[in-house]
């Protein structure tokens, strides 16, 4: 049975669903406020409702970060516990990479930028421009100043809840070359996490213990990573 479980966490909810390839078989969500006590029972209820055992699924995929640390820790520790007990493989998906893939306009003269709230004036960011892709965490002001200096005149297509939160700063720093997605997606979708996990699984990029990605650190990119 080629079915897997995908889980996405936003800043408000935990979402999950069963997938067969890219086809979604079910969808469920709970508030992040009750995740520590309700996530595991809710997953059990979903399996029971679909007459599926945990041992029937190929793997569990989840957004490995970035995100609010407490929510991220609850989800990952729950899945690590499941994997330890049942030997279920885990596929961690880089949330920024998934977002870039989902929101990329695939226009050679436009940079795609995603920004998520890292709190206290900081954002988790990822950008893609031609053959350059980079991600990390820094203050919104420093990031926009960096982009203005390193990529002057380049059109920037921006998405994510960090853009929503700091919209006035984005507009002030980037001016007319900024194109904010409309409607503005605040997070990547559960389907994007599922889709990204398929290629990772096929390439045997799975584990039985995940760690969160994008813990806050302060580093200014001087030479963006070339992929």
N, C-alpha and C positions, 0 to 999 in steps of 0.2 A: 504494500500500500504506500504509494509515493505522496504521502501527506506530511506537511510540516506545520509547526506552530510559529507564528510571527508575533512579536510584541513591540509596541511603540509607546514611549512615554512622552507626554507633552508637559507643559508647565502647570496643567490643570488636571489631566486625566492619565490613566493607563489604558491603552487600547490593545486588543489582541484578536487574532482570528486564525482559523485553520485554512490552509492553502493547499491546493494541488496544482503544482506549477504556479502560474501567475493568476489562476482562478481562485477567488476568495469563496470559501465554503461557509464561513460564519464570521460574525463580527460581534464583539462585546467590549464594554468599557466600564470602568469604575473611577470614582474620584481618587486622586492621588492621596487625599487625606486619610483614606481607609485602606490604602494598598498593603500596609504591613500586616493587617489582620484579615483582609478580604481577598487578596489576590490568589492565594493558593486554593482556598475553597471554591472561588469562582472558576478557576481553571478546571478543577475536578468536576464541577457541575457541567461545564461545557463538554468535557469528554464523555460524561455519562449521557448527556442529551443527544450526542451524536453516536452513541454506542461504540466509542473508540477508546482503546486503552493507550496509556502513555507509551507502552512498548510498541504500539503500532506506527508511531510517527518516526520519520527519518531523523529529524533534528528540531531544535528550538532556536529560532533567530530572534535577536533583539538589538535595538539601538544601544550601542555600547557607550554612547556619549557623543556630544556634550549634553548637559542638562543640569537641573537643580540636583545638587549632590545627594541630598537625602533620598529623593525619589529614585535616582540612579542606583544608589546603594541598595535600596530595598528590592528593586527589580532584579539586580544582578545577584544579590545574596540568595534570593528565592530560587533563581534558576540554577545557581551553583549547587544549592541543596538538592534540587531535583536531579541534577546530573550526577551528583555523588551517590544518591540513593538508587537511581534507576539506570545509570550509565548512559543517559541520553546525551548525544553530542550537542554542543552549543556553538552557534555561529554568531560572532559579534560583528555588527555592522557599524561602521563609522558614520555617525549621523550627519556630519558635515559633507562627507563624500556623497552620501545618498541624496542630500539636499541639492548639491551642485548638479548631480546627474538629473534629478527631477526638474529643476528650475532652469537649467542651461538653455539659453535661447539658440545656441549653436550658430551664432553669427560671428564671423571672424574679426569684425571691428568692434565687438562689444564684450566687455568683461561681465561675467556673472558673479555676483557677490551675495553671500548669505551671512546673516548676522543673528546670533541668539544672545539673549540677555545672560550675562555672567554676574550681574549684580554689582552694586557700588561703582557704577560708571564704566564697567568693563563689558566687553562682548566676546563671545566665541565667534570666530569668523572663518570663512573659507572663500577663496576667490579662484576663478578660472579665467584665463585669458590666453587664447591661442594654445601654445604648448606649455604654458606656465600654470601651475596649480599650487596653492599654499593655504595652510590653515593654522590656527593657533588661538591665543587669547591675549588681549591687551585692551587698553582704554579706548573708547570709541574715538576720542579726539586724536590720539596718537595714530590710530589706524587710518583715519580719513586724511590726516596730514601726510602720512606715508604714501597713500595712494595718489594724492594730489601731486606729490613731488616725483614719484616714480612712473606714474602713468598719466601725465598731463594730456588733457584733451580727449582721453579715451571715454567713450560712452559706457556707463555702468548700469546694469540691470540688477536691482537689489530686492531681496526678499528676506523674510524671517521676522520674528518678534522683536529682535534688536532694532530693526529698521522702523518698526511701528513705534517702539518706545522712544527712540532718539530721532524721529523723523525730522524735527526742526534742525538738529545738528547736521544730519546728512545733507539736507537741502542747503544749509548755509555754507558747508565746506565744499560740496561738489557742484552746486549750482545747476545750470541747464543741462549738463551732461548726465545727470542722475535721472534714471527712469525707474520709479518704484512700481513693482508688480501691482496690477489692478485686475481683479481683486488681489489683495496682499495675503499670500499664504504665510501663516505664522510659524509653521513647522512642516517638515517633510511628512508625507503620508505613510500610513501603515503599509500600503501597497508598495511604496518605494523601498521600505525595509525588507519586505518579502522578496521583491525582485532582485535587490542587491545580494541577498543571501544565497540565491540560487547559484550564481557564478562562484561565490566563495565556497559553497558546498562542493560543487563540481571540481574545484581546484584543491579540495581536501584541506581548506582553511577552517578547521573547526577544532574545538578543544573541550575539556570537561571542567574548566574553571576560567571565568572571565574576570577581567579587571576594568574599572571605568577608564574611559579615554578623556582627555582634555581636562585634567585637574588644573585649576587656575595656576598659571605661571606667567611671569612677565618677561617677555623677550620681543624685541622689535626685529622684524625680518629685514635683513640687509640684502640677502641674495635669495629670492624666492626659489623654492624647490622646483626643479624641472622634471616633469614626468614624461 
